[in-house]
Every structure is written in structure tokens, then in C-alpha cells.
Amino acid sequence: MLLLALLLSTYLAMTNGVTSQQAKCLIDCYVKCLNIGLLNATQCSCNTANNQKLCSIDFDESVIQSSMTNDVVPVKTEYLNSRNIRIEMNDNRINAFVYIFEYSTVSTAPDNWIFAGASSSPSITFAIEDACRDYQFRVIVILKNEDIDRWLIVYRPRIIPVDLPTFAITPDKIQTVPPVYNADDGTVVVYISWENPTGYTDEDIYGYEGPAIYPVQCNSPEAELPSPSVELKEGGGRLRISLPSEVLDSKCRVWAEVQMLPRCIRLEPFSIQQSFELNCDKLKNLEVCKHEIAPQCTDVIDIWGYGSNATIMWSPQDNFGTPLYYHIRYGPAKMQGIPPLASWTIASLHEIKTIGNSTTLQLHIVPDIDYGIQICAVYSEHRKQPKFELMRVIPFICTSCKITPAESFGRCGECTKIEGPLLLGRRCHPKGGIGCTLAGTISNISDIKAIWNPWIHTLQIQSKKKILQSGLFLTAPYSFYTNQTIEPLIYQYGLRICAFNNSEIQNPFAVDWTRGNGQSVSVKNVSNINVSIM
């Protein structure tokens, strides 16, 4: 190793060598590492800034020339992007101590070598300054060899094939920003933004040319539309398109394009193209379009709470933006029809308004009473009357546990929507239920009259006072058809009356049927008789 150091010193005469200064310093440093017995280049500190400051020797280029080898080893080169190149040599030298890579431009200064890096393996990744130039590389290898004549070899320069990344922008890197209305000049501004092609930086872009838009089925002629402009930003750019707001009155489709020019003439320009549609029907969150938006109602409502405190939460309509306010109607409600096809109406109406960015509401209601609620968003002061009559009423209730058995209609003491099993529970139930009468017999039984018509198998039930018990009533004589013959003088029959209006219910009761004059049948209460429920 001492002989190796002495030999190196004989080549350090003052010359105008073209080997990079950093490579010279590394050769000197790594030889010193070998001289002290280090067997691995990673144990040296040759790449540190301190070593470069201490290095002030000049290197005789004849050392490089005399160490040049004609051996050709397989090499793989790759452009990772426009600025980084990776070189991998298939060099199987087991006595290689370190590989020092250099590169130079082929056309301008092929002999002016630039330091690329040093590695204990035959591979390196380095950065170039100009992607438009052709490059070559060479490798200086310091060997762990006692032979003073073979301590250094240099592989001859080899051309790096130019293989730049494709100069193109993928569709996912081109975005159309939602339009913005400019009230000052009554225009709609649309931005089409893009990122640089993968592997390229802002320095690789020479500029842009030919920005243009081509309107289709728009209310403004193409010649009257202003030209778009290109705005640069870090890592890309954007096209600013300003259009008169009249284009929103129709389904205006716009085709936009601009040419991106690369700095390297070996690359082809790329045409950035994008289309978009301007239509108030699809841009209802745009301020200028909100003036035409009718109130939008929602039935996506959730309700919970305890006692008499109900929390209402709803989901705003999509694609409409934030409304001016919410118009809410609620109050005690009545069910019409038979579940699951029943509908609800609000009998005693209350109306409130809440701010447009709120989606919750707290209500204090009376427990054990069916309530209904409707929620509509208002977007314009000119169109602020929701069509509540076309909107479904969402029923809900807060129970108190005073009337309803918990096993009948869910957990008492809580607020919930009336839906699913709870809605079906509004039918007659032998145990009673929310809003239903307790078990018992019909009062004023003598006020009921039943008339049987044997010819058409029809039984008509009439009530003089109409009211049978606590909301259970017959608004008119009620008739129903049965395919069975009624024999009132031979058999006893049970009668059950259920009123679905306001969820009232009357338990079954038994009666004696006694033929009177004509087909009239008198009724008397025999509720102590066991009657099967039909």
C-alpha cells in the first residue's frame, strides 16, 4: 500500500487535466483508506465537505489515460425523469474498492468531465442540468490490489441513449374547476388547471401558444367570446375562461385547448384539451343560478331524543349549495289510510325558519302525541314558498311510558320516527297502544243498530250519536260484505270495530243479535262472553 501511495504521488504533477476536481479528491482519499488497511469504501469519509476542502492536489490526466481498459461490460441506463439518470453496470470484480462515476456532454464539451457520484457498487443515480443535451459517462474503479500496476482502471466513455419520459399529461392531471360567477361584470369564470407532464419540471416548459375555446349550442357567437388566457403556477398552469352569464340559459358546451411547448426541440408539443358544460340545471350552487332555484324539500330526516325534547336532523339536497334558510312546518299530525300505505297530515300547524348552514333543530313537544314535520330549503327571496302540499309529512312521536307498554311499540321515553313496526302498530292491537283506548266495552251500546240484508250478504252498522268512545266514531253508516250467511236467531256473533283515524282502537265485544221487524237486528252487550279475535 505504501508503494501505491508513492506511485500516486508521481502522477500528481501540475497539469491542465479535465477530470472533475471532486473525482481527483476522491481518488486521493480512497487510496489513503486503502493505505491504512480499510477494506470497505463505506468506512471512509471521502464524500464529506471537510474532505473536499482539504483536497488541493492536482491530478495528472496521464494516470487516467494509462489506466484505460478496453473491456466492455453490460450497462443499463435509464432516464428516471427529465433530470435524473440511473446507470447500472454488470461488473463482477470482487476486488473493486469503489466506483467513481463521471459524465459529460457529447456535443459541447465531451472532455470536460463532471462528477456524478461514488458508490461501493457498480451503479449510480445522478442529476443532469439540461435535459436537452446528449450525455456520455465513464467509470473510474479503484481496486484492492497489491499489484502497483493494476490499482486503478478506467472504463472508456459510453453514450447514454436519450430516453426522456413521454411529454404528455394524463387525463387525471387535467381538471375543470367549478365555475365562479363574477357579479362585477356579469361573467362566469371557468379555470382548467393541469400539472406538468410526469418527469418534467417548470424549467422544461418553454411556454404555451394558441389558447382557444369553441362553444357548442351557446347563446353567444364564437366571435363575440373573449379569448382565454394562460396563467402559470408552480408545477403546472391553468387556462382562464371568461364567458357571459347568458350562456347559462342553455345547455352550453365548451371545448377548450392550448398547446404546451417543451424546451427541448426533440420533444413534440402537447395539446391540452378539455370540455365542460355550463347549465344552470347542473350548476344550481352557482350564485347566478340560485335566483331561479325553487325551494327544495328533503325527506332524509332523522329524529331522536328523550322525554319531550326531540332532535331533528336532516340532510341537505345535493348540487344546490347552501340555502338562504330552511322553512320548517311541524305540529300534531293525523294518519290517513291504512299502513303501510298510510299518509300523514299536520293538523295543528307551527312554522319556523332556521339558518341555511344548519341541519339540526331542537323541538319541545307534548309526549304521546303523533307529530309530523316537513323541511324545505329556500334559495331565493323571489321564490320562497315551498310546495308543502306535495311534500311527504314525516311522522314522529315522543313516548312517556304512561300509556304504552314497552313491548308494544319499542322503547318508551324516547323520541323516534313513526316507521316500520311502529307504523304498523297503529293498527288495532289487543293490548292497546300509543293513542289507542284501553281494553273495555263500547259505551252507549244501545245507540248501535245493525241491519242485515240476506239478499246481498251485507251488514250495515249505524250509530245514532256517531261517537262510540273517545274518538272512535262512524262518520256515516258503515256497510261491509260477507260471503257467510248470518243466522242471528241461531248463533251469537262477535263484533270488533277499529278506527284507524288518529290511531283509535276499540277492543272486540260480543253482542246478541235478535231479529226485530223486517231485517233489523237489535244489539245488547254481552262482553263477558269469550269472543275469538278475527
C-alpha positions in Angstrom: 0.0 0.0 0.0 2.9 2.4 0.7 4.2 1.7 -2.9 0.6 2.5 -4.1 0.7 5.9 -2.4 4.2 6.7 -3.7 3.1 5.7 -7.2 0.0 8.0 -7.0 2.2 10.9 -5.9 4.3 10.6 -9.0 1.2 11.3 -11.1 0.2 14.5 -9.2 2.3 16.9 -11.2 0.8 20.2 -12.3 -1.3 19.7 -15.5 -4.4 21.0 -17.0 -6.4 17.9 -16.5 -10.1 17.7 -17.3 -11.1 15.1 -14.7 -13.5 16.7 -12.2 -11.8 18.1 -9.2 -14.1 16.1 -6.9 -13.1 12.9 -8.6 -9.5 13.7 -8.1 -10.0 14.3 -4.4 -11.9 11.0 -4.0 -9.1 9.1 -5.7 -6.6 10.6 -3.3 -8.9 9.9 -0.3 -9.8 6.3 -1.2 -6.2 5.5 -1.8 -5.4 6.7 1.7 -8.2 4.5 3.0 -6.6 1.5 1.4 -3.2 2.6 2.7 -4.4 2.4 6.3 -6.0 -1.0 5.7 -9.7 -0.3 5.3 -11.3 -2.9 3.1 -14.7 -1.2 2.6 -15.2 2.2 1.0 -18.2 2.9 3.1 -15.9 3.1 6.1 -14.2 6.2 4.6 -15.4 9.7 4.9 -14.3 10.8 1.5 -17.6 12.3 0.4 -17.8 14.8 3.3 -17.4 18.5 2.8 -14.4 18.6 5.0 -12.5 16.2 2.8 -13.3 18.4 -0.3 -12.0 21.5 1.5 -8.7 19.8 2.4 -8.2 18.4 -1.1 -6.0 20.8 -3.0 -3.9 18.5 -5.1 -3.8 18.4 -8.9 -4.1 15.1 -10.7 -2.1 14.1 -13.8 -4.5 13.0 -16.5 -2.0 10.5 -17.8 -3.0 8.3 -14.8 -6.5 8.1 -16.3 -5.2 7.5 -19.8 -2.8 4.8 -18.8 -5.4 3.0 -16.8 -8.0 2.9 -19.6 -9.3 -0.6 -20.3 -10.8 -1.9 -23.5 -13.1 -4.3 -21.5 -16.8 -3.8 -22.3 -19.2 -4.7 -19.5 -23.0 -4.8 -19.9 -24.6 -1.5 -18.9 -28.2 -0.4 -18.3 -29.1 3.3 -18.5 -32.4 4.8 -17.6 -34.0 8.3 -17.5 -35.9 8.3 -14.3 -37.2 11.7 -15.3 -36.0 14.7 -17.3 -33.3 15.5 -14.7 -32.2 12.1 -13.2 -30.4 9.2 -14.9 -29.6 5.8 -13.4 -26.6 3.7 -14.5 -26.2 0.0 -13.6 -23.1 -1.8 -14.7 -22.8 -5.6 -14.6 -19.3 -5.6 -13.2 -18.3 -8.7 -11.3 -14.9 -7.5 -10.0 -14.6 -8.9 -6.5 -11.6 -6.7 -5.8 -13.3 -3.4 -6.6 -13.0 -0.9 -3.7 -15.0 1.9 -5.1 -16.6 3.1 -8.3 -16.4 6.8 -9.3 -18.8 8.0 -12.0 -18.4 11.0 -14.3 -20.4 12.3 -17.1 -20.0 15.0 -19.8 -22.0 16.5 -22.7 -21.3 14.8 -26.1 -21.6 17.8 -28.4 -20.3 20.8 -26.4 -17.6 19.6 -24.0 -17.0 15.9 -24.2 -13.7 16.0 -22.4 -14.9 18.2 -19.5 -15.9 15.5 -17.1 -18.5 16.3 -14.4 -18.6 14.3 -11.1 -21.7 12.1 -10.9 -21.1 10.2 -7.7 -19.2 7.5 -6.0 -20.5 4.1 -4.9 -19.2 0.8 -3.5 -21.4 -0.9 -6.1 -21.3 -0.5 -9.9 -24.5 1.6 -10.0 -25.3 5.3 -9.5 -28.2 7.8 -9.9 -27.3 11.3 -10.7 -28.9 14.6 -11.8 -28.2 16.5 -15.1 -28.7 20.2 -15.6 -30.0 20.2 -19.1 -32.4 17.6 -20.4 -32.0 18.7 -24.0 -28.3 17.6 -24.3 -26.8 14.2 -25.1 -24.5 12.7 -22.4 -21.8 10.2 -22.0 -20.3 8.6 -18.9 -17.2 6.9 -17.7 -16.3 4.9 -14.6 -13.1 5.0 -12.6 -12.6 1.9 -10.4 -10.1 1.8 -7.5 -9.0 -1.8 -6.9 -8.0 -3.6 -3.7 -4.9 -4.9 -5.4 -1.3 -5.3 -4.2 -0.1 -5.0 -7.8 1.1 -1.4 -8.2 0.5 -1.6 -11.9 -3.2 -2.5 -11.5 -4.6 -0.4 -8.7 -6.8 1.7 -11.0 -8.8 1.0 -14.1 -11.0 3.4 -16.2 -13.8 2.2 -18.4 -13.9 4.1 -21.6 -16.7 6.7 -22.2 -20.0 5.4 -23.3 -23.0 7.2 -24.8 -26.2 7.4 -22.7 -29.1 6.8 -25.0 -31.7 9.6 -24.7 -34.9 8.1 -23.4 -36.8 11.0 -21.9 -40.3 10.4 -20.4 -43.3 10.9 -22.6 -44.1 14.6 -22.9 -47.8 14.3 -22.2 -50.3 14.9 -19.4 -52.6 12.1 -18.3 -56.3 12.9 -18.2 -56.4 12.7 -14.4 -53.9 15.6 -14.2 -56.3 17.9 -16.1 -59.1 19.3 -14.0 -62.0 21.7 -14.6 -62.6 23.8 -11.6 -66.3 24.6 -10.8 -67.3 27.9 -12.4 -67.4 31.1 -10.4 -69.9 34.0 -11.1 -68.3 37.5 -11.2 -71.1 39.9 -10.3 -69.0 42.9 -11.2 -69.1 42.3 -15.0 -71.8 39.6 -15.1 -69.4 36.9 -16.4 -68.9 33.2 -15.5 -65.2 32.3 -15.0 -64.0 28.7 -15.5 -60.5 27.5 -14.9 -59.0 24.5 -16.5 -55.9 23.5 -14.5 -53.2 21.0 -15.2 -49.9 19.6 -13.8 -46.7 19.3 -15.7 -46.1 16.0 -17.5 -44.8 13.3 -15.3 -41.0 13.6 -15.0 -40.8 17.2 -16.1 -40.3 20.5 -14.2 -41.3 24.1 -14.9 -37.8 24.6 -16.5 -38.7 22.0 -19.1 -41.7 24.0 -20.3 -40.9 26.6 -22.9 -44.3 28.2 -22.9 -47.9 27.9 -24.3 -49.5 29.0 -27.5 -52.9 29.1 -29.2 -55.3 29.1 -26.3 -58.8 28.9 -27.8 -62.4 27.9 -26.9 -65.1 26.5 -29.2 -68.7 26.9 -27.9 -71.4 24.5 -28.9 -75.1 25.4 -28.6 -74.3 28.5 -26.6 -76.3 31.8 -26.7 -73.2 33.8 -27.6 -71.5 33.5 -31.1 -67.9 32.3 -31.0 -66.6 35.5 -32.5 -68.1 37.5 -29.6 -66.5 35.4 -26.8 -63.2 36.7 -25.2 -60.1 34.7 -25.8 -58.9 32.6 -22.8 -55.6 33.3 -21.1 -52.9 31.1 -19.7 -51.8 31.6 -16.1 -48.6 29.9 -14.8 -48.3 28.3 -11.4 -45.8 26.1 -9.7 -45.8 22.6 -11.1 -48.3 23.4 -13.9 -50.6 26.1 -15.2 -54.3 26.9 -15.8 -56.5 28.3 -18.6 -58.8 31.2 -17.5 -62.0 31.3 -19.5 -64.4 34.2 -19.0 -67.9 33.8 -20.6 -71.1 36.0 -20.4 -73.6 34.6 -18.0 -76.2 34.3 -20.8 -74.6 31.0 -21.8 -76.2 29.5 -18.6 -79.6 29.9 -20.2 -79.0 26.9 -22.5 -77.0 23.7 -22.3 -73.8 25.4 -23.4 -70.9 23.0 -24.0 -67.4 24.5 -24.5 -64.3 22.8 -25.9 -61.1 24.4 -24.8 -57.5 23.7 -25.8 -54.0 25.2 -25.6 -50.6 24.0 -26.8 -47.8 23.2 -24.3 -44.4 23.7 -25.8 -41.3 21.8 -24.5 -38.0 23.5 -24.2 -36.3 20.5 -25.9 -36.9 20.5 -29.6 -36.6 16.7 -29.7 -39.9 16.6 -27.9 -43.3 17.1 -29.5 -45.7 19.8 -28.2 -48.7 18.5 -26.2 -52.2 19.8 -26.8 -54.2 20.2 -23.6 -57.8 19.7 -24.3 -60.9 19.7 -22.1 -64.6 20.1 -22.5 -67.2 21.3 -20.0 -70.9 22.2 -19.8 -72.5 25.4 -18.5 -76.1 24.9 -17.5 -78.0 26.2 -14.5 -79.8 22.9 -14.2 -76.5 21.3 -13.3 -74.9 24.3 -11.5 -77.5 25.1 -9.0 -75.0 26.1 -6.4 -73.7 28.9 -8.7 -74.9 32.2 -7.3 -76.4 33.5 -10.6 -78.4 30.2 -10.9 -79.7 30.3 -7.4 -82.2 33.1 -8.3 -84.0 30.5 -10.4 -84.0 27.7 -7.9 -87.3 26.8 -6.4 -87.5 25.7 -2.8 -86.1 22.1 -2.4 -87.6 19.8 0.2 -86.0 16.9 1.8 -87.4 13.7 3.4 -84.0 12.5 4.5 -84.7 13.2 8.2 -83.6 11.5 11.4 -85.3 12.1 14.8 -84.2 11.1 18.3 -84.5 12.5 21.8 -85.9 11.8 25.3 -88.9 12.9 27.1 -90.4 15.9 25.4 -87.2 17.1 23.7 -86.9 16.0 20.1 -83.8 16.5 18.0 -84.4 16.8 14.3 -81.5 16.3 11.8 -81.8 16.4 8.0 -79.5 16.0 5.0 -79.3 19.0 2.6 -80.0 18.4 -1.1 -77.0 17.8 -3.3 -75.9 20.2 -6.0 -77.8 23.1 -4.7 -75.3 24.8 -2.4 -76.2 26.4 0.9 -79.7 27.8 1.0 -80.8 31.2 2.4 -82.7 29.4 5.1 -84.9 26.4 5.9 -88.6 26.7 6.1 -90.0 24.1 8.6 -93.5 23.1 9.4 -94.5 20.8 12.2 -97.3 20.0 14.6 -99.7 17.3 15.8 -100.5 15.0 12.9 -103.1 12.5 11.9 -102.7 9.4 9.9 -104.9 8.8 6.8 -105.4 5.4 5.3 -104.0 2.0 6.5 -100.3 1.2 6.9 -98.1 0.7 5.1 -99.9 2.9 2.6 -100.9 5.5 5.1 -100.2 9.2 4.7 -100.0 11.9 7.3 -101.3 15.5 7.6 -100.3 18.1 10.1 -103.5 19.0 12.0 -102.2 21.9 14.1 -99.6 23.8 12.2 -96.4 25.5 13.5 -93.9 27.2 11.2 -90.4 28.3 11.9 -87.3 29.3 9.9 -83.7 28.4 10.6 -80.4 29.5 9.1 -79.2 27.8 5.9 -76.0 26.3 7.2 -77.7 24.4 10.0 -79.0 20.9 9.6 -80.4 20.3 13.2 -83.3 21.6 15.2 -84.5 21.1 18.8 -88.2 20.9 19.4 -90.2 20.8 22.7 -93.3 18.7 22.1 -96.1 17.0 24.0 -95.4 13.4 24.7 -97.7 10.6 23.5 -99.0 12.7 20.6 -98.2 11.9 17.0 -96.4 14.8 15.3 -95.4 15.5 11.7 -92.7 17.6 10.2 -91.7 19.0 6.8 -88.4 20.7 5.9 -87.7 22.7 2.8 -84.7 24.8 1.7 -85.3 28.3 0.3 -82.6 29.6 -2.1 -84.2 32.8 -3.3 -86.3 35.6 -1.8 -88.2 35.7 -5.1 -89.2 32.0 -4.9 -89.7 31.3 -1.2 -93.0 29.4 -1.0 -92.3 25.7 -0.7 -94.9 23.4 -2.1 -95.6 21.7 1.2 -98.8 20.1 -0.1 -96.7 18.0 -2.4 -94.2 17.0 0.2 -94.5 13.9 2.4 -95.0 14.6 6.1 -92.5 12.7 8.3 -94.4 11.4 11.4 -92.7 11.1 14.8 -93.6 10.8 18.5 -92.0 11.1 21.9 -93.4 8.5 24.4 -93.8 8.9 28.1 -94.2 5.3 29.2 -97.5 6.2 30.9 -99.8 4.6 28.3 -97.9 2.3 26.0 -96.4 -1.0 27.1 -92.7 -1.0 26.2 -93.1 -4.3 24.4 -95.8 -3.0 22.1 -94.1 -0.2 20.2 -90.5 -0.1 21.1 -88.7 1.7 24.0 -90.7 4.2 25.8 -89.4 7.6 27.0 -87.7 8.2 23.7 -88.4 10.2 20.5 -88.4 8.4 17.2 -89.9 8.5 13.7 -93.1 6.5 13.2 -92.0 4.0 10.7 -91.6 0.2 10.2 -93.1 -1.8 13.1 -94.1 1.4 14.9 -96.2 2.5 11.9 -97.8 -0.9 11.6 -98.5 -0.8 15.3 -101.1 1.9 14.5 -103.5 -0.9 13.6 -105.8 -2.5 16.1 -103.9 -4.2 18.8 -105.5 -6.2 21.6 -103.1 -4.6 24.2 -103.8 -1.1 23.2 -101.0 1.2 22.1 -100.0 4.8 21.6 -103.1 6.9 21.0 -105.3 3.8 21.5 -108.1 3.3 24.0 -107.7 0.8 26.8 -109.4 -2.6 26.9 -113.1 -2.3 27.6 -116.6 -2.3 26.1 -118.3 0.1 23.9 -120.3 2.7 25.9 -123.8 3.7 24.8 -124.3 0.3 23.3 -128.0 0.9 22.8 -127.1 3.6 20.2 -125.8 1.0 17.8 -128.0 -0.7 15.2 -127.1 -3.4 12.8 -129.2 -4.2 9.7 -128.7 -7.4 7.8 -129.6 -7.8 4.1 -129.6 -11.5 3.4 -130.0 -11.0 -0.4 -126.7 -9.3 -0.9 -125.0 -10.6 2.3 -124.4 -7.0 3.6 -124.3 -6.0 7.2 -124.8 -2.2 7.8 -123.8 -0.8 11.2 -125.3 2.5 12.3 -124.8 4.7 15.3 -127.3 7.4 16.4 -124.7 9.6 18.1 -121.9 8.6 15.8 -119.4 8.7 18.7 -118.8 5.3 20.2 -116.0 6.1 22.6 -113.1 8.6 22.9 -112.6 9.4 19.3 -113.9 6.1 17.9 -116.7 7.0 15.6 -118.7 6.2 12.4 -118.8 9.3 10.2 -121.6 7.6 8.1 -123.4 4.3 8.2 -120.8 1.7 7.5 -121.6 -1.4 5.3 -119.5 -4.4 4.6 -120.0 -7.5 2.6 -119.5 -11.1 3.9 -119.8 -14.3 2.0 -121.2 -16.0 5.0 -124.9 -16.1 5.9 -125.7 -14.6 9.3 -128.2 -16.5 11.3 -128.9 -14.1 14.3 -131.6 -16.3 15.8 -129.4 -19.4 15.9 -125.9 -18.2 16.6 -124.2 -15.5 18.6 -121.7 -13.3 16.8 -118.8 -11.2 17.9 -118.2 -7.7 16.6 -114.9 -5.7 16.6 -114.7 -2.1 15.5 -111.3 -0.5 14.7 -111.0 3.1 13.8 -107.7 3.9 12.0 -108.3 7.6 12.2 -106.0 9.1 14.8 -105.0 5.5 15.7 -108.0 5.0 17.9 -109.0 1.4 18.7 -111.8 -0.5 20.4 -111.4 -4.0 21.7 -113.7 -6.7 20.4 -117.1 -7.0 22.1 -119.8 -9.7 21.9 -123.4 -9.0 21.2 -126.7 -10.9 20.9 -128.5 -10.5 17.6 -132.3 -10.6 17.9 -134.5 -10.3 14.8 -136.9 -7.5 15.0 -139.3 -6.1 12.4 -138.0 -6.5 8.9 -134.3 -7.2 8.8 -133.4 -5.0 11.8 -131.2 -6.6 14.4 -131.0 -5.3 18.0 -127.8 -5.3 19.9 -127.1 -5.8 23.6 -123.8 -6.0 25.4 -122.7 -9.5 26.5 -119.0 -8.6 26.8 -118.4 -11.2 29.4 -118.7 -13.8 26.7 -115.4 -15.2 25.4 -115.0 -14.0 21.8 -112.3 -15.0 19.5 -110.4 -12.3 17.7 -110.7 -12.4 14.0 
